[in-house]
Amino acid sequence: MEHIDVAVIGGGQSGLATAHALLRHGLRPVVLEASDRAAGSWPHYYDSLTLFSPARYGSLPGMPFPGADRDRYPHRDEVVTYLTAYADRLDAEVRTGCRVSAVRRTGDGFTAELEGGGRLSARAVVAASGTFGHPHRPALPGLEEYTGQVLHAADYRSPAPFSGHRVVVVGAGNSAVQIAAELARTARVTLATRRPVKFAARRVLGRDLHFWTARTGLDTAPLGRFPARSPAQPVLDDGRYRAALTAGRPDRRALFTGADGAKLLWPDGQREEADAIVLATGYRPDLPYLAGLDGALDAEGTPRHREGLATGAPGLAFVGLEWQRSLSSNSLRGVGRDAERITRRLAARLARR
């Protein structure tokens, strides 16, 4: 069996930032990426997605995001190209097509079992597999009885298949509003939410909002070790999304109360047939390979950690969890800071063994 320093599970932005930080602390990571390239979930997002922050705030440590216009909002494909180039420049081994099926405790370290039968022995493991592989599908009223098409935003690519259809998008975050507004150009769309959509101006006093959150420190301010729930973030808007909702394209309604076949039941008593429901309802940590590792996850599959280090499984760390430490933890602009902080503490623990 091959023996390595640190197994980094996931080759997206979190895994690559972690590998960079581990190298700085004298450790030799091996990045294990399940897909065929080191770009994480970015190749699988919907076609029109762009970064929510400008290029100047979208860089991993050691490599600025390319391009002369630092204030543009890079497209999904630009991010894929950037991450692929970052992996190529990284002085660490990145193994694609390596899906980890289980992590088990072995003495003072771990054994990572790979699909296909391979195994690796590691002194430490960093779970950096993100959330995209675990879409959250909440138990909405009537959803199990609904006979139309139901898909998660993770499966949405473009509005083309929905042209002329009646579509309901569930959610009040950035992705929900963007997908609903895009669909509304060619379909009849309702944005269904539990509460009104909150907007924040994308630019304030001539500067992108991220300039101000970075200048004030709000973007990286600790949220506390154990926030009761993920803090709600407003929809970043340059005016177009608020205008679209005001014009009723899409319209916004309170969440449906049930379903009867392909018909949805609305709070005002209306019954209306809908062709499809798109759930833009977020994600949960994608960590099935830790299910059998004692002390790694709680009963709901949530990581048990304190500031990134597992509390019940010494030598295990988590990087790239949403709201792990700050508002920017699960983003290109913030994951590098988290990775450096967590890796420094992990390296110190390994040095004491």
Secondary structure by P-SEA (a helix, b strand, c coil): ccccccccccccaaaaaaaaaaaaacbbbbbbbccccccccccccccccccccccccccccccccccccccccccaaaaaaaaaaaaaaccbbbbcccccccccccccbbbbbcccbbbbbbccccccccccccccccccccccccccccccccccccccccccbbbbbbcccaaaaaaaaaaaccccccccccccbbbbbcccccccaaaaaaaaccccccccccccccccccccccaaaaaaaaacccccccccccccccbbbcccbbbbbbcccccccccccccccccccccccccccccccccccccccccbbbccccccccccccccccaaaaaaaaaaaaaaaaaac
